[in-house]
Amino acid sequence: MKYAAKIEVSLKPGHSNPEGETTSRLLVELGYKVQAVDVSKLYTVHLDATSLAEAEAKAEEMSKRLLANPTKDNYTISVAEVK
Amino acid sequence: MKYAAKIEVSLKPGHSNPEGETTSRLLVELGYKVQAVDVSKLYTVHLDATSLAEAEAKAEEMSKRLLANPTKDNYTISVAEVK
């Protein structure tokens, strides 16, 4: 069966986030009442698996092996079957 | 009141997505049954507004003015109040 795994990779708190800081400053300069901006990356991985549980396990593995850096990144995974 | 607007900016279909293609190829080389990977950027904007409707309207404006390029990007917005 076909699944789509959405894997959001974001910086752990305390890590420098220059893109978010710049975006926040620009939005304030444009007149918006913005306190902060977080920027993260969202991977949507289209994969084959035999069950939702297997797809979730594979997405977890992919995050650890390739997509996220455990030293500096947090990640969250949500998997849905594609009909 | 305080709101968090999640704004996902992704490439329109048909635009070249080299990062997704490379990620997909690497995952296949690692042994995963992956067909394709889409990569998008997720901004979480922390902002003040007087209502959910105002926060949504501001997030829409920010997307058009700064965060997304209407020529090549699609964007989706979801706003929630932060208690």
N, CA and C atoms of all chains as a GROMACS GRO file, in nm:
protein
  498
    1MET      N    1   0.083  -0.119   0.000
    1MET     CA    2   0.000   0.000   0.000
    1MET      C    3   0.087   0.124   0.000
    2LYS      N    4   0.028   0.233  -0.042
    2LYS     CA    5   0.105   0.357  -0.054
    2LYS      C    6   0.075   0.450   0.063
    3TYR      N    7   0.180   0.508   0.115
    3TYR     CA    8   0.167   0.599   0.228
    3TYR      C    9   0.242   0.729   0.200
    4ALA      N   10   0.196   0.834   0.264
    4ALA     CA   11   0.269   0.962   0.261
    4ALA      C   12   0.310   0.994   0.405
    5ALA      N   13   0.440   1.004   0.427
    5ALA     CA   14   0.492   1.035   0.560
    5ALA      C   15   0.536   1.181   0.560
    6LYS      N   16   0.474   1.259   0.649
    6LYS     CA   17   0.516   1.400   0.663
    6LYS      C   18   0.612   1.407   0.781
    7ILE      N   19   0.734   1.450   0.754
    7ILE     CA   20   0.839   1.455   0.856
    7ILE      C   21   0.884   1.600   0.869
    8GLU      N   22   0.852   1.658   0.984
    8GLU     CA   23   0.891   1.799   1.007
    8GLU      C   24   1.020   1.801   1.088
    9VAL      N   25   1.121   1.865   1.033
    9VAL     CA   26   1.251   1.874   1.100
    9VAL      C   27   1.272   2.018   1.142
   10SER      N   28   1.286   2.040   1.273
   10SER     CA   29   1.304   2.176   1.324
   10SER      C   30   1.426   2.180   1.416
   11LEU      N   31   1.480   2.299   1.432
   11LEU     CA   32   1.595   2.315   1.522
   11LEU      C   33   1.552   2.296   1.667
   12LYS      N   34   1.637   2.232   1.746
   12LYS     CA   35   1.608   2.224   1.888
   12LYS      C   36   1.615   2.363   1.950
   13PRO      N   37   1.539   2.385   2.058
   13PRO     CA   38   1.544   2.515   2.124
   13PRO      C   39   1.686   2.550   2.165
   14GLY      N   40   1.722   2.677   2.152
   14GLY     CA   41   1.855   2.722   2.192
   14GLY      C   42   1.952   2.728   2.076
   15HIS      N   43   1.918   2.662   1.964
   15HIS     CA   44   2.005   2.672   1.847
   15HIS      C   45   1.973   2.800   1.770
   16SER      N   46   2.077   2.856   1.714
   16SER     CA   47   2.063   2.979   1.638
   16SER      C   48   1.973   2.956   1.516
   17ASN      N   49   1.882   3.052   1.493
   17ASN     CA   50   1.784   3.037   1.387
   17ASN      C   51   1.784   3.164   1.303
   18PRO      N   52   1.894   3.189   1.229
   18PRO     CA   53   1.907   3.318   1.161
   18PRO      C   54   1.796   3.345   1.060
   19GLU      N   55   1.749   3.242   0.992
   19GLU     CA   56   1.644   3.265   0.892
   19GLU      C   57   1.515   3.312   0.959
   20GLY      N   58   1.482   3.248   1.073
   20GLY     CA   59   1.363   3.289   1.146
   20GLY      C   60   1.376   3.429   1.202
   21GLU      N   61   1.497   3.462   1.252
   21GLU     CA   62   1.517   3.597   1.308
   21GLU      C   63   1.505   3.703   1.201
   22THR      N   64   1.562   3.675   1.084
   22THR     CA   65   1.554   3.772   0.975
   22THR      C   66   1.410   3.788   0.928
   23THR      N   67   1.339   3.676   0.914
   23THR     CA   68   1.199   3.681   0.871
   23THR      C   69   1.116   3.760   0.971
   24SER      N   70   1.140   3.736   1.100
   24SER     CA   71   1.065   3.806   1.204
   24SER      C   72   1.090   3.957   1.196
   25ARG      N   73   1.218   3.994   1.180
   25ARG     CA   74   1.252   4.137   1.172
   25ARG      C   75   1.187   4.202   1.050
   26LEU      N   76   1.190   4.133   0.937
   26LEU     CA   77   1.129   4.189   0.815
   26LEU      C   78   0.978   4.206   0.833
   27LEU      N   79   0.914   4.109   0.897
   27LEU     CA   80   0.769   4.119   0.917
   27LEU      C   81   0.736   4.236   1.010
   28VAL      N   82   0.818   4.257   1.112
   28VAL     CA   83   0.797   4.373   1.202
   28VAL      C   84   0.815   4.502   1.124
   29GLU      N   85   0.919   4.506   1.038
   29GLU     CA   86   0.941   4.628   0.957
   29GLU      C   87   0.825   4.653   0.862
   30LEU      N   88   0.758   4.547   0.819
   30LEU     CA   89   0.640   4.563   0.732
   30LEU      C   90   0.516   4.601   0.812
   31GLY      N   91   0.528   4.610   0.946
   31GLY     CA   92   0.416   4.660   1.026
   31GLY      C   93   0.338   4.552   1.099
   32TYR      N   94   0.383   4.428   1.096
   32TYR     CA   95   0.308   4.320   1.163
   32TYR      C   96   0.353   4.304   1.306
   33LYS      N   97   0.258   4.267   1.392
   33LYS     CA   98   0.288   4.248   1.535
   33LYS      C   99   0.336   4.105   1.557
   34VAL      N  100   0.461   4.081   1.517
   34VAL     CA  101   0.518   3.946   1.522
   34VAL      C  102   0.621   3.940   1.634
   35GLN      N  103   0.612   3.834   1.716
   35GLN     CA  104   0.712   3.816   1.823
   35GLN      C  105   0.830   3.730   1.779
   36ALA      N  106   0.801   3.626   1.704
   36ALA     CA  107   0.908   3.534   1.665
   36ALA      C  108   0.860   3.450   1.547
   37VAL      N  109   0.958   3.399   1.472
   37VAL     CA  110   0.927   3.309   1.361
   37VAL      C  111   1.019   3.187   1.372
   38ASP      N  112   0.961   3.070   1.370
   38ASP     CA  113   1.038   2.946   1.361
   38ASP      C  114   1.032   2.897   1.217
   39VAL      N  115   1.145   2.847   1.168
   39VAL     CA  116   1.147   2.794   1.032
   39VAL      C  117   1.186   2.647   1.039
   40SER      N  118   1.107   2.562   0.982
   40SER     CA  119   1.144   2.421   0.980
   40SER      C  120   1.123   2.366   0.839
   41LYS      N  121   1.170   2.244   0.820
   41LYS     CA  122   1.164   2.183   0.688
   41LYS      C  123   1.066   2.067   0.695
   42LEU      N  124   0.983   2.058   0.592
   42LEU     CA  125   0.883   1.953   0.591
   42LEU      C  126   0.909   1.862   0.471
   43TYR      N  127   0.944   1.737   0.500
   43TYR     CA  128   0.961   1.637   0.395
   43TYR      C  129   0.832   1.557   0.383
   44THR      N  130   0.781   1.542   0.263
   44THR     CA  131   0.670   1.451   0.241
   44THR      C  132   0.726   1.335   0.159
   45VAL      N  133   0.737   1.220   0.225
   45VAL     CA  134   0.800   1.103   0.162
   45VAL      C  135   0.688   1.008   0.118
   46HIS      N  136   0.684   0.980  -0.011
   46HIS     CA  137   0.586   0.886  -0.066
   46HIS      C  138   0.651   0.749  -0.071
   47LEU      N  139   0.597   0.655   0.006
   47LEU     CA  140   0.663   0.524   0.018
   47LEU      C  141   0.563   0.410   0.016
   48ASP      N  142   0.615   0.291  -0.015
   48ASP     CA  143   0.537   0.168  -0.009
   48ASP      C  144   0.561   0.099   0.124
   49ALA      N  145   0.455   0.044   0.184
   49ALA     CA  146   0.471  -0.036   0.306
   49ALA      C  147   0.350  -0.129   0.315
   50THR      N  148   0.363  -0.231   0.399
   50THR     CA  149   0.253  -0.327   0.409
   50THR      C  150   0.149  -0.286   0.512
   51SER      N  151   0.183  -0.192   0.599
   51SER     CA  152   0.086  -0.147   0.700
   51SER      C  153   0.125  -0.006   0.746
   52LEU      N  154   0.032   0.058   0.813
   52LEU     CA  155   0.060   0.191   0.867
   52LEU      C  156   0.175   0.185   0.967
   53ALA      N  157   0.175   0.080   1.050
   53ALA     CA  158   0.281   0.068   1.151
   53ALA      C  159   0.418   0.054   1.084
   54GLU      N  160   0.424  -0.024   0.975
   54GLU     CA  161   0.553  -0.037   0.906
   54GLU      C  162   0.595   0.097   0.844
   55ALA      N  163   0.499   0.167   0.785
   55ALA     CA  164   0.532   0.296   0.724
   55ALA      C  165   0.584   0.393   0.831
   56GLU      N  166   0.522   0.392   0.949
   56GLU     CA  167   0.568   0.480   1.057
   56GLU      C  168   0.709   0.442   1.103
   57ALA      N  169   0.734   0.312   1.113
   57ALA     CA  170   0.867   0.267   1.155
   57ALA      C  171   0.973   0.307   1.052
   58LYS      N  172   0.939   0.293   0.922
   58LYS     CA  173   1.035   0.331   0.817
   58LYS      C  174   1.061   0.481   0.821
   59ALA      N  175   0.955   0.560   0.841
   59ALA     CA  176   0.973   0.706   0.846
   59ALA      C  177   1.062   0.745   0.964
   60GLU      N  178   1.043   0.677   1.076
   60GLU     CA  179   1.128   0.702   1.193
   60GLU      C  180   1.275   0.672   1.161
   61GLU      N  181   1.298   0.558   1.097
   61GLU     CA  182   1.434   0.521   1.057
   61GLU      C  183   1.496   0.622   0.961
   62MET      N  184   1.418   0.663   0.859
   62MET     CA  185   1.469   0.760   0.761
   62MET      C  186   1.509   0.890   0.829
   63SER      N  187   1.427   0.930   0.927
   63SER     CA  188   1.456   1.055   0.998
   63SER      C  189   1.590   1.044   1.069
   64LYS      N  190   1.609   0.931   1.137
   64LYS     CA  191   1.733   0.914   1.214
   64LYS      C  192   1.854   0.898   1.124
   65ARG      N  193   1.837   0.827   1.012
   65ARG     CA  194   1.952   0.796   0.928
   65ARG      C  195   1.988   0.909   0.833
   66LEU      N  196   1.890   0.985   0.786
   66LEU     CA  197   1.921   1.082   0.681
   66LEU      C  198   1.864   1.222   0.705
   67LEU      N  199   1.739   1.231   0.747
   67LEU     CA  200   1.672   1.362   0.736
   67LEU      C  201   1.701   1.456   0.851
   68ALA      N  202   1.716   1.402   0.972
   68ALA     CA  203   1.738   1.488   1.088
   68ALA      C  204   1.876   1.462   1.147
   69ASN      N  205   1.933   1.567   1.203
   69ASN     CA  206   2.060   1.556   1.274
   69ASN      C  207   2.028   1.551   1.423
   70PRO      N  208   2.049   1.437   1.488
   70PRO     CA  209   2.004   1.424   1.627
   70PRO      C  210   2.070   1.523   1.723
   71THR      N  211   2.185   1.577   1.684
   71THR     CA  212   2.251   1.674   1.771
   71THR      C  213   2.175   1.805   1.778
   72LYS      N  214   2.119   1.847   1.666
   72LYS     CA  215   2.060   1.981   1.665
   72LYS      C  216   1.914   1.985   1.625
   73ASP      N  217   1.858   1.874   1.577
   73ASP     CA  218   1.721   1.879   1.524
   73ASP      C  219   1.623   1.799   1.609
   74ASN      N  220   1.501   1.850   1.617
   74ASN     CA  221   1.386   1.770   1.658
   74ASN      C  222   1.309   1.730   1.533
   75TYR      N  223   1.235   1.620   1.540
   75TYR     CA  224   1.149   1.588   1.427
   75TYR      C  225   1.018   1.527   1.475
   76THR      N  226   0.914   1.552   1.397
   76THR     CA  227   0.785   1.491   1.424
   76THR      C  228   0.739   1.424   1.295
   77ILE      N  229   0.668   1.313   1.310
   77ILE     CA  230   0.628   1.231   1.195
   77ILE      C  231   0.478   1.211   1.198
   78SER      N  232   0.412   1.228   1.085
   78SER     CA  233   0.273   1.182   1.075
   78SER      C  234   0.256   1.113   0.941
   79VAL      N  235   0.199   0.994   0.947
   79VAL     CA  236   0.188   0.910   0.827
   79VAL      C  237   0.040   0.887   0.796
   80ALA      N  238   0.005   0.894   0.670
   80ALA     CA  239  -0.132   0.864   0.629
   80ALA      C  240  -0.128   0.776   0.505
   81GLU      N  241  -0.227   0.687   0.495
   81GLU     CA  242  -0.237   0.605   0.374
   81GLU      C  243  -0.286   0.693   0.259
   82VAL      N  244  -0.232   0.668   0.140
   82VAL     CA  245  -0.278   0.739   0.022
   82VAL      C  246  -0.368   0.645  -0.055
   83LYS      N  247  -0.494   0.681  -0.071
   83LYS     CA  248  -0.590   0.592  -0.137
   83LYS      C  249  -0.582   0.609  -0.289
   84MET      N  250  -0.470   3.902   2.164
   84MET     CA  251  -0.446   3.761   2.190
   84MET      C  252  -0.331   3.711   2.104
   85LYS      N  253  -0.275   3.601   2.149
   85LYS     CA  254  -0.158   3.549   2.078
   85LYS      C  255  -0.199   3.431   1.989
   86TYR      N  256  -0.145   3.430   1.871
   86TYR     CA  257  -0.175   3.323   1.775
   86TYR      C  258  -0.044   3.268   1.718
   87ALA      N  259  -0.051   3.144   1.674
   87ALA     CA  260   0.059   3.084   1.600
   87ALA      C  261   0.005   3.046   1.462
   88ALA      N  262   0.065   3.106   1.359
   88ALA     CA  263   0.023   3.077   1.222
   88ALA      C  264   0.127   2.987   1.158
   89LYS      N  265   0.083   2.869   1.116
   89LYS     CA  266   0.172   2.777   1.044
   89LYS      C  267   0.150   2.798   0.896
   90ILE      N  268   0.255   2.837   0.826
   90ILE     CA  269   0.246   2.867   0.683
   90ILE      C  270   0.342   2.774   0.610
   91GLU      N  271   0.284   2.684   0.532
   91GLU     CA  272   0.366   2.589   0.457
   91GLU      C  273   0.383   2.640   0.315
   92VAL      N  274   0.507   2.656   0.274
   92VAL     CA  275   0.536   2.707   0.140
   92VAL      C  276   0.601   2.594   0.061
   93SER      N  277   0.536   2.554  -0.048
   93SER     CA  278   0.589   2.444  -0.129
   93SER      C  279   0.595   2.486  -0.274
   94LEU      N  280   0.678   2.419  -0.351
   94LEU     CA  281   0.688   2.449  -0.493
   94LEU      C  282   0.563   2.405  -0.566
   95LYS      N  283   0.520   2.485  -0.662
   95LYS     CA  284   0.409   2.443  -0.747
   95LYS      C  285   0.450   2.320  -0.829
   96PRO      N  286   0.353   2.235  -0.861
   96PRO     CA  287   0.386   2.118  -0.943
   96PRO      C  288   0.451   2.161  -1.075
   97GLY      N  289   0.549   2.084  -1.118
   97GLY     CA  290   0.617   2.114  -1.244
   97GLY      C  291   0.746   2.190  -1.225
   98HIS      N  292   0.765   2.250  -1.106
   98HIS     CA  293   0.892   2.318  -1.080
   98HIS      C  294   0.996   2.216  -1.036
   99SER      N  295   1.117   2.242  -1.074
   99SER     CA  296   1.228   2.154  -1.040
   99SER      C  297   1.248   2.152  -0.888
  100ASN      N  298   1.268   2.030  -0.834
  100ASN     CA  299   1.277   2.012  -0.689
  100ASN      C  300   1.403   1.930  -0.660
  101PRO      N  301   1.522   1.989  -0.683
  101PRO     CA  302   1.644   1.910  -0.673
  101PRO      C  303   1.667   1.850  -0.535
  102GLU      N  304   1.630   1.923  -0.429
  102GLU     CA  305   1.652   1.869  -0.295
  102GLU      C  306   1.567   1.744  -0.272
  103GLY      N  307   1.441   1.749  -0.317
  103GLY     CA  308   1.354   1.633  -0.302
  103GLY      C  309   1.404   1.515  -0.385
  104GLU      N  310   1.453   1.545  -0.506
  104GLU     CA  311   1.501   1.437  -0.593
  104GLU      C  312   1.624   1.369  -0.534
  105THR      N  313   1.714   1.451  -0.479
  105THR     CA  314   1.834   1.396  -0.417
  105THR      C  315   1.798   1.313  -0.294
  106THR      N  316   1.708   1.367  -0.212
  106THR     CA  317   1.666   1.295  -0.091
  106THR      C  318   1.602   1.162  -0.128
  107SER      N  319   1.518   1.165  -0.230
  107SER     CA  320   1.451   1.043  -0.275
  107SER      C  321   1.553   0.940  -0.322
  108ARG      N  322   1.651   0.983  -0.400
  108ARG     CA  323   1.753   0.891  -0.451
  108ARG      C  324   1.834   0.831  -0.337
  109LEU      N  325   1.871   0.915  -0.240
  109LEU     CA  326   1.949   0.864  -0.127
  109LEU      C  327   1.868   0.762  -0.046
  110LEU      N  328   1.740   0.789  -0.026
  110LEU     CA  329   1.657   0.695   0.051
  110LEU      C  330   1.645   0.562  -0.024
  111VAL      N  331   1.633   0.567  -0.156
  111VAL     CA  332   1.628   0.444  -0.234
  111VAL      C  333   1.761   0.368  -0.221
  112GLU      N  334   1.872   0.443  -0.227
  112GLU     CA  335   2.004   0.379  -0.211
  112GLU      C  336   2.020   0.316  -0.073
  113LEU      N  337   1.953   0.373   0.027
  113LEU     CA  338   1.957   0.315   0.162
  113LEU      C  339   1.862   0.196   0.176
  114GLY      N  340   1.787   0.165   0.070
  114GLY     CA  341   1.704   0.045   0.071
  114GLY      C  342   1.556   0.068   0.095
  115TYR      N  343   1.512   0.194   0.097
  115TYR     CA  344   1.370   0.220   0.122
  115TYR      C  345   1.292   0.224  -0.009
  116LYS      N  346   1.165   0.180   0.000
  116LYS     CA  347   1.078   0.179  -0.118
  116LYS      C  348   1.010   0.314  -0.132
  117VAL      N  349   1.086   0.412  -0.176
  117VAL     CA  350   1.038   0.549  -0.184
  117VAL      C  351   1.014   0.585  -0.330
  118GLN      N  352   0.897   0.646  -0.358
  118GLN     CA  353   0.870   0.690  -0.496
  118GLN      C  354   0.912   0.834  -0.520
  119ALA      N  355   0.889   0.919  -0.422
  119ALA     CA  356   0.919   1.061  -0.441
  119ALA      C  357   0.922   1.130  -0.306
  120VAL      N  358   0.993   1.241  -0.302
  120VAL     CA  359   0.999   1.322  -0.180
  120VAL      C  360   0.972   1.468  -0.219
  121ASP      N  361   0.878   1.529  -0.152
  121ASP     CA  362   0.856   1.673  -0.167
  121ASP      C  363   0.919   1.743  -0.047
  122VAL      N  364   0.982   1.856  -0.071
  122VAL     CA  365   1.041   1.933   0.039
  122VAL      C  366   0.974   2.069   0.041
  123SER      N  367   0.923   2.106   0.156
  123SER     CA  368   0.865   2.240   0.166
  123SER      C  369   0.913   2.305   0.294
  124LYS      N  370   0.884   2.433   0.306
  124LYS     CA  371   0.931   2.510   0.421
  124LYS      C  372   0.810   2.546   0.506
  125LEU      N  373   0.828   2.531   0.637
  125LEU     CA  374   0.718   2.559   0.728
  125LEU      C  375   0.758   2.674   0.820
  126TYR      N  376   0.689   2.786   0.806
  126TYR     CA  377   0.710   2.901   0.895
  126TYR      C  378   0.605   2.895   1.005
  127THR      N  379   0.648   2.906   1.130
  127THR     CA  380   0.553   2.923   1.240
  127THR      C  381   0.570   3.065   1.290
  128VAL      N  382   0.470   3.148   1.262
  128VAL     CA  383   0.478   3.291   1.295
  128VAL      C  384   0.396   3.314   1.422
  129HIS      N  385   0.461   3.365   1.525
  129HIS     CA  386   0.393   3.398   1.650
  129HIS      C  387   0.354   3.546   1.644
  130LEU      N  388   0.223   3.571   1.645
  130LEU     CA  389   0.177   3.708   1.625
  130LEU      C  390   0.063   3.744   1.718
  131ASP      N  391   0.044   3.875   1.736
  131ASP     CA  392  -0.070   3.929   1.810
  131ASP      C  393  -0.182   3.965   1.714
  132ALA      N  394  -0.305   3.935   1.752
  132ALA     CA  395  -0.420   3.980   1.673
  132ALA      C  396  -0.540   3.983   1.766
  133THR      N  397  -0.647   4.053   1.721
  133THR     CA  398  -0.764   4.066   1.808
  133THR      C  399  -0.861   3.950   1.791
  134SER      N  400  -0.847   3.873   1.684
  134SER     CA  401  -0.937   3.759   1.662
  134SER      C  402  -0.868   3.659   1.571
  135LEU      N  403  -0.922   3.537   1.568
  135LEU     CA  404  -0.869   3.435   1.479
  135LEU      C  405  -0.879   3.481   1.334
  136ALA      N  406  -0.991   3.544   1.299
  136ALA     CA  407  -1.009   3.589   1.160
  136ALA      C  408  -0.902   3.692   1.123
  137GLU      N  409  -0.870   3.783   1.216
  137GLU     CA  410  -0.767   3.883   1.186
  137GLU      C  411  -0.631   3.815   1.172
  138ALA      N  412  -0.601   3.719   1.260
  138ALA     CA  413  -0.473   3.649   1.252
  138ALA      C  414  -0.460   3.576   1.118
  139GLU      N  415  -0.570   3.514   1.074
  139GLU     CA  416  -0.567   3.444   0.944
  139GLU      C  417  -0.545   3.542   0.829
  140ALA      N  418  -0.611   3.657   0.837
  140ALA     CA  419  -0.596   3.757   0.730
  140ALA      C  420  -0.452   3.809   0.727
  141LYS      N  421  -0.394   3.832   0.845
  141LYS     CA  422  -0.255   3.880   0.850
  141LYS      C  423  -0.160   3.774   0.795
  142ALA      N  424  -0.182   3.648   0.830
  142ALA     CA  425  -0.095   3.541   0.781
  142ALA      C  426  -0.103   3.530   0.629
  143GLU      N  427  -0.222   3.549   0.576
  143GLU     CA  428  -0.241   3.548   0.430
  143GLU      C  429  -0.160   3.662   0.365
  144GLU      N  430  -0.171   3.780   0.423
  144GLU     CA  431  -0.096   3.895   0.373
  144GLU      C  432   0.055   3.871   0.379
  145MET      N  433   0.103   3.819   0.494
  145MET     CA  434   0.247   3.794   0.509
  145MET      C  435   0.296   3.697   0.403
  146SER      N  436   0.215   3.595   0.376
  146SER     CA  437   0.253   3.496   0.275
  146SER      C  438   0.270   3.562   0.140
  147LYS      N  439   0.172   3.647   0.105
  147LYS     CA  440   0.176   3.712  -0.027
  147LYS      C  441   0.289   3.812  -0.037
  148ARG      N  442   0.313   3.887   0.073
  148ARG     CA  443   0.410   3.997   0.067
  148ARG      C  444   0.554   3.949   0.085
  149LEU      N  445   0.575   3.844   0.165
  149LEU     CA  446   0.713   3.809   0.198
  149LEU      C  447   0.747   3.661   0.184
  150LEU      N  448   0.660   3.573   0.231
  150LEU     CA  449   0.705   3.435   0.252
  150LEU      C  450   0.698   3.348   0.127
  151ALA      N  451   0.598   3.371   0.044
  151ALA     CA  452   0.582   3.287  -0.075
  151ALA      C  453   0.602   3.370  -0.201
  152ASN      N  454   0.653   3.306  -0.304
  152ASN     CA  455   0.669   3.369  -0.435
  152ASN      C  456   0.553   3.318  -0.521
  153PRO      N  457   0.458   3.407  -0.554
  153PRO     CA  458   0.336   3.358  -0.622
  153PRO      C  459   0.364   3.293  -0.756
  154THR      N  460   0.480   3.323  -0.817
  154THR     CA  461   0.511   3.263  -0.947
  154THR      C  462   0.541   3.115  -0.935
  155LYS      N  463   0.607   3.077  -0.826
  155LYS     CA  464   0.653   2.939  -0.819
  155LYS      C  465   0.605   2.862  -0.696
  156ASP      N  466   0.546   2.931  -0.598
  156ASP     CA  467   0.511   2.864  -0.473
  156ASP      C  468   0.360   2.852  -0.452
  157ASN      N  469   0.320   2.743  -0.391
  157ASN     CA  470   0.189   2.732  -0.327
  157ASN      C  471   0.208   2.750  -0.178
  158TYR      N  472   0.100   2.795  -0.109
  158TYR     CA  473   0.111   2.801   0.036
  158TYR      C  474  -0.021   2.764   0.100
  159THR      N  475  -0.012   2.706   0.219
  159THR     CA  476  -0.131   2.676   0.298
  159THR      C  477  -0.108   2.734   0.437
  160ILE      N  478  -0.216   2.780   0.497
  160ILE     CA  479  -0.209   2.849   0.626
  160ILE      C  480  -0.301   2.780   0.725
  161SER      N  481  -0.251   2.757   0.847
  161SER     CA  482  -0.342   2.717   0.954
  161SER      C  483  -0.302   2.794   1.080
  162VAL      N  484  -0.403   2.856   1.140
  162VAL     CA  485  -0.379   2.944   1.254
  162VAL      C  486  -0.449   2.888   1.376
  163ALA      N  487  -0.380   2.893   1.491
  163ALA     CA  488  -0.443   2.850   1.616
  163ALA      C  489  -0.409   2.952   1.725
  164GLU      N  490  -0.504   2.969   1.816
  164GLU     CA  491  -0.476   3.057   1.930
  164GLU      C  492  -0.378   2.988   2.023
  165VAL      N  493  -0.287   3.066   2.082
  165VAL     CA  494  -0.193   3.012   2.180
  165VAL      C  495  -0.244   3.055   2.317
  166LYS      N  496  -0.281   2.960   2.400
  166LYS     CA  497  -0.338   2.992   2.532
  166LYS      C  498  -0.225   3.019   2.632
   0.00000   0.00000   0.00000
